Amino acid sequence: MMMNNGGSIIADDDEWQLHPIFDDGDRKRIARTCNDVVRETAAFDNLAGFPSAALVFAGNGSGDCLLFLRAGTAFDPAPWCWRHETRTLTRHADDVGQFFSGEV
């Protein structure tokens, strides 16, 4: 994810925009990465039914997001989908790498 630092993936017949990792290397990188995973996660944090130990890494433009859940002191590599209308979580794969290898 950090190699591309943005972009999109297809999962569940939906296109998801990957949120970048903030990069303060220079003004151009700051502007390109200001909508980073931390900012996007904060936007969801206060919504009813949103898991408290989550990190949002992609959105579909309709209010749904792909996220990682915290497992102890780290995040589990399994991507989950949170649907804003139903407030439900669905596991999508064992590892987020499956999105990039075409397995999902």
LOMAR-630321 format. One record per residue (C-alpha): residue number from 0; residue in three letters; x, y negated, z negated. Coordinates in steps of 0.02 Angstrom, whole numbers, plus 32768, in hexadecimal, padded with zeros to 4 digits. Layout:
N
pt n: NUM&res: ala&px: X&py: Y&pz: Z
...
% end
This chain:
104
pt n: 0&res: met&px: 8000&py: 8000&pz: 8000
pt n: 1&res: met&px: 808D&py: 7F87&pz: 7FD8
pt n: 2&res: met&px: 80E1&py: 7FA9&pz: 8081
pt n: 3&res: asn&px: 804A&py: 7F64&pz: 80DD
pt n: 4&res: asn&px: 8013&py: 7EEF&pz: 8051
pt n: 5&res: gly&px: 7F65&py: 7EDD&pz: 8098
pt n: 6&res: gly&px: 7F0F&py: 7F21&pz: 8131
pt n: 7&res: ser&px: 7E7C&py: 7F97&pz: 8139
pt n: 8&res: ile&px: 7E4D&py: 804E&pz: 812D
pt n: 9&res: ile&px: 7DB5&py: 80B4&pz: 815E
pt n: 10&res: ala&px: 7D63&py: 811D&pz: 80D7
pt n: 11&res: asp&px: 7CB3&py: 815E&pz: 80C6
pt n: 12&res: asp&px: 7C87&py: 8118&pz: 8172
pt n: 13&res: asp&px: 7CAD&py: 806A&pz: 8130
pt n: 14&res: glu&px: 7D3C&py: 7FF1&pz: 8152
pt n: 15&res: trp&px: 7D95&py: 7FB7&pz: 80B5
pt n: 16&res: gln&px: 7E06&py: 7F1F&pz: 80AB
pt n: 17&res: leu&px: 7E9E&py: 7F43&pz: 803E
pt n: 18&res: his&px: 7EC7&py: 7EBB&pz: 7FC0
pt n: 19&res: pro&px: 7F7E&py: 7E89&pz: 7FBF
pt n: 20&res: ile&px: 7FF9&py: 7E8E&pz: 7F2F
pt n: 21&res: phe&px: 8024&py: 7DDA&pz: 7EFE
pt n: 22&res: asp&px: 80CC&py: 7DA2&pz: 7F45
pt n: 23&res: asp&px: 8115&py: 7CFC&pz: 7F0B
pt n: 24&res: gly&px: 81B0&py: 7D08&pz: 7F79
pt n: 25&res: asp&px: 8186&py: 7C6A&pz: 7FDA
pt n: 26&res: arg&px: 80F1&py: 7BF8&pz: 8004
pt n: 27&res: lys&px: 80BC&py: 7C62&pz: 8099
pt n: 28&res: arg&px: 80BA&py: 7D03&pz: 8032
pt n: 29&res: ile&px: 805D&py: 7CAE&pz: 7FA5
pt n: 30&res: ala&px: 7FD6&py: 7C72&pz: 801E
pt n: 31&res: arg&px: 7FCA&py: 7D1E&pz: 8070
pt n: 32&res: thr&px: 7FBB&py: 7D7E&pz: 7FCD
pt n: 33&res: cys&px: 7F57&py: 7D08&pz: 7F5C
pt n: 34&res: asn&px: 7EBC&py: 7D7A&pz: 7F65
pt n: 35&res: asp&px: 7F1E&py: 7E04&pz: 7F11
pt n: 36&res: val&px: 7EE6&py: 7E9F&pz: 7EB3
pt n: 37&res: val&px: 7EEC&py: 7E46&pz: 7E09
pt n: 38&res: arg&px: 7E7C&py: 7DB7&pz: 7E44
pt n: 39&res: glu&px: 7E02&py: 7E2E&pz: 7E99
pt n: 40&res: thr&px: 7DFA&py: 7E9D&pz: 7DFE
pt n: 41&res: ala&px: 7DD3&py: 7E05&pz: 7D92
pt n: 42&res: ala&px: 7D42&py: 7DDA&pz: 7E04
pt n: 43&res: phe&px: 7CF2&py: 7E83&pz: 7DDF
pt n: 44&res: asp&px: 7D20&py: 7E92&pz: 7D26
pt n: 45&res: asn&px: 7C83&py: 7E3F&pz: 7CE0
pt n: 46&res: leu&px: 7C05&py: 7E99&pz: 7D4F
pt n: 47&res: ala&px: 7B8E&py: 7F11&pz: 7CF8
pt n: 48&res: gly&px: 7BC3&py: 7FC5&pz: 7D0E
pt n: 49&res: phe&px: 7C71&py: 7F9F&pz: 7D4D
pt n: 50&res: pro&px: 7CF3&py: 8011&pz: 7CFA
pt n: 51&res: ser&px: 7D5F&py: 7FB4&pz: 7C7D
pt n: 52&res: ala&px: 7E01&py: 800F&pz: 7CA6
pt n: 53&res: ala&px: 7E03&py: 7FF3&pz: 7D62
pt n: 54&res: leu&px: 7E6E&py: 7F9D&pz: 7DE5
pt n: 55&res: val&px: 7E17&py: 7F69&pz: 7E87
pt n: 56&res: phe&px: 7E82&py: 7F85&pz: 7F22
pt n: 57&res: ala&px: 7E05&py: 7F73&pz: 7FB2
pt n: 58&res: gly&px: 7D59&py: 7F2D&pz: 7FDD
pt n: 59&res: asn&px: 7CDE&py: 7F4A&pz: 806A
pt n: 60&res: gly&px: 7C97&py: 7E9A&pz: 8070
pt n: 61&res: ser&px: 7BEF&py: 7ED5&pz: 8029
pt n: 62&res: gly&px: 7C1A&py: 7ED1&pz: 7F71
pt n: 63&res: asp&px: 7C5B&py: 7F83&pz: 7F64
pt n: 64&res: cys&px: 7D10&py: 7FA7&pz: 7F39
pt n: 65&res: leu&px: 7D93&py: 802F&pz: 7F36
pt n: 66&res: leu&px: 7DF0&py: 8039&pz: 7E92
pt n: 67&res: phe&px: 7E68&py: 8099&pz: 7E25
pt n: 68&res: leu&px: 7E3C&py: 80CC&pz: 7D73
pt n: 69&res: arg&px: 7EB8&py: 80BE&pz: 7CE5
pt n: 70&res: ala&px: 7EF7&py: 8163&pz: 7CA1
pt n: 71&res: gly&px: 7F57&py: 813D&pz: 7C01
pt n: 72&res: thr&px: 7FDD&py: 80BA&pz: 7C26
pt n: 73&res: ala&px: 7FD6&py: 80CC&pz: 7CE5
pt n: 74&res: phe&px: 7F53&py: 80D4&pz: 7D6D
pt n: 75&res: asp&px: 7F1C&py: 817C&pz: 7DB2
pt n: 76&res: pro&px: 7F46&py: 8189&pz: 7E6E
pt n: 77&res: ala&px: 7E95&py: 81C3&pz: 7E97
pt n: 78&res: pro&px: 7E2E&py: 813D&pz: 7EF0
pt n: 79&res: trp&px: 7D7B&py: 8121&pz: 7EB5
pt n: 80&res: cys&px: 7CEE&py: 80C2&pz: 7F08
pt n: 81&res: trp&px: 7C80&py: 8050&pz: 7E9F
pt n: 82&res: arg&px: 7BD9&py: 8024&pz: 7EEF
pt n: 83&res: his&px: 7B97&py: 7F7E&pz: 7EAF
pt n: 84&res: glu&px: 7ADF&py: 7FA1&pz: 7ED1
pt n: 85&res: thr&px: 7AD8&py: 8045&pz: 7E71
pt n: 86&res: arg&px: 7B69&py: 8022&pz: 7DFA
pt n: 87&res: thr&px: 7BAC&py: 80D2&pz: 7E1E
pt n: 88&res: leu&px: 7C5C&py: 8117&pz: 7E32
pt n: 89&res: thr&px: 7C8A&py: 819F&pz: 7EAF
pt n: 90&res: arg&px: 7D35&py: 81EE&pz: 7EBF
pt n: 91&res: his&px: 7D73&py: 81E8&pz: 7F73
pt n: 92&res: ala&px: 7E15&py: 824C&pz: 7F72
pt n: 93&res: asp&px: 7E9D&py: 8293&pz: 7F03
pt n: 94&res: asp&px: 7F1A&py: 820D&pz: 7F36
pt n: 95&res: val&px: 7F0C&py: 8166&pz: 7F90
pt n: 96&res: gly&px: 7F93&py: 81A2&pz: 800A
pt n: 97&res: gln&px: 7F0F&py: 820E&pz: 805C
pt n: 98&res: phe&px: 7EBE&py: 8170&pz: 80A2
pt n: 99&res: phe&px: 7F5F&py: 8144&pz: 80FD
pt n: 100&res: ser&px: 7F82&py: 81F4&pz: 813C
pt n: 101&res: gly&px: 7ED3&py: 8205&pz: 8188
pt n: 102&res: glu&px: 7E9C&py: 828F&pz: 8110
pt n: 103&res: val&px: 7E04&py: 822D&pz: 80D2
% end
